[in-house]
Amino acid sequence: NILSGSLIVCLSHKINSRGELSMDYKKRIEKSLNLLEQNSYNFLLLTGGVISKIADECYSRLAHSYIKKKYPTTNSRKIYHDDFSLDTVGELIYSKEYFSNNDFENITIVSSDWHLERVKKIAKKVFGTNETMLFLSINGSTTEKETEERNTSLNEFHSWSKWCDDGDHICLKAKLFLHHKLYIFYLIKVLIDKPHLDQ
């Protein structure tokens, strides 16, 4: 079914070896659910695939399980998943794909304050200037802010995304699997794990 209306995208964050969500992640979810309760928002997209060996399940699915336990009255029919993204760039590319495959009027992206500037710069490339977008943040971890200040992934993104037009998520997705090490390793793993056919 084609979905319409307003979409909230809750970007993922860390999950420990016990499957516990970070405080930043919990705050992002809480803010997203508060928005979802408002009549102006129709659907929530949780992002994140199997990002590390620590979590054997998709981050988006673990986040949804957390919602069901912590907020049992939430309407799960309004919540959807991106099970493929492995980082911020991928989350935004797959969110744009989801947005484009439906009939949403606008999109609101929720993250942490220390993360938001990088998110905006990536989103400008991924979504272009034609989409109605809003960015909201929670008060995030001071430690994560210090880590973010040393993050150079935006430079890497610019180095290969320049070959795609703004808003062309199909081109960006193709380049993602050619130039981003997380997704290259993912493809290699899929090929290794794929059962060999008998000759």
Residue pairs with C-beta under 8 A, 6 or more apart in sequence:
2 102
2 103
3 42
3 43
3 80
3 102
3 103
3 104
4 42
4 102
4 103
4 104
4 105
5 41
5 42
5 43
5 104
5 105
6 40
6 41
6 42
6 43
6 104
6 105
6 106
6 107
6 108
7 41
7 42
7 43
7 44
7 45
7 98
7 99
7 102
7 104
7 106
7 107
7 108
8 32
8 35
8 36
8 41
8 43
8 44
8 45
8 107
8 108
8 109
8 110
9 44
9 45
9 47
9 91
9 95
9 107
9 108
9 109
9 110
10 28
10 29
10 31
10 32
10 44
10 45
10 46
10 47
10 63
10 110
11 28
11 47
11 88
11 91
11 109
11 110
11 111
11 115
11 119
12 25
12 46
12 47
12 48
12 51
12 59
12 60
12 63
12 85
12 91
13 21
13 22
13 24
13 25
13 28
13 112
14 21
14 22
14 24
14 25
15 21
15 22
15 25
15 51
15 54
15 55
15 59
15 62
16 22
16 54
17 54
19 55
19 57
19 62
21 29
21 62
21 63
21 66
22 141
23 141
24 112
24 138
24 140
24 141
24 144
25 63
26 66
27 112
27 138
27 139
27 140
28 110
28 111
28 112
28 138
29 63
29 66
29 67
30 138
31 110
31 136
31 138
32 44
32 110
33 44
33 67
33 71
33 74
35 41
35 44
35 108
35 110
35 136
36 43
36 44
36 74
36 78
41 108
42 78
43 78
43 79
43 80
43 104
44 78
44 79
44 80
45 79
45 80
45 81
45 82
45 95
45 98
46 59
46 60
46 63
46 64
46 79
46 80
46 81
46 82
47 59
47 60
47 81
47 82
47 85
47 91
47 94
47 95
48 58
48 59
48 60
48 63
48 82
48 83
48 85
48 86
48 91
49 58
49 59
49 60
49 82
49 83
49 84
49 85
49 86
49 90
50 56
50 57
50 58
50 59
51 59
51 86
51 87
55 62
58 81
58 83
60 81
60 82
60 83
61 81
61 83
64 76
64 79
64 81
67 74
67 76
67 79
68 74
68 76
80 98
82 91
82 94
82 95
82 98
84 90
84 94
85 91
85 93
85 94
86 182
86 183
86 186
87 153
87 180
87 182
88 115
88 118
88 119
88 122
88 153
89 122
89 126
89 153
89 157
89 176
89 180
90 176
90 180
90 182
90 183
92 109
92 119
92 122
92 123
92 126
92 127
93 126
93 169
93 172
93 173
93 176
94 173
95 107
95 109
95 126
96 126
96 127
96 167
96 169
97 169
97 173
99 107
99 127
99 131
100 169
105 132
106 131
106 132
106 133
106 134
107 127
107 131
107 132
107 133
107 134
108 133
108 134
108 135
108 136
109 119
109 123
109 133
109 134
109 135
109 136
110 136
110 137
110 138
111 119
111 135
111 137
111 138
112 137
112 138
112 139
112 140
112 141
112 144
113 137
113 138
113 139
113 140
113 145
114 140
114 141
114 144
114 145
114 148
115 137
115 140
115 144
115 148
116 135
116 137
118 148
118 151
118 153
118 154
119 135
120 135
121 154
122 154
122 157
123 133
123 135
124 166
125 157
125 161
125 164
125 166
125 172
126 167
126 169
126 172
127 133
127 167
127 169
128 165
128 166
128 167
128 168
129 166
129 167
130 167
131 167
156 179
156 180
159 179
160 175
160 178
160 179
160 180
161 172
161 175
163 171
163 175
164 171
164 172
164 175
165 171
176 183
177 183
177 184
177 187
178 184
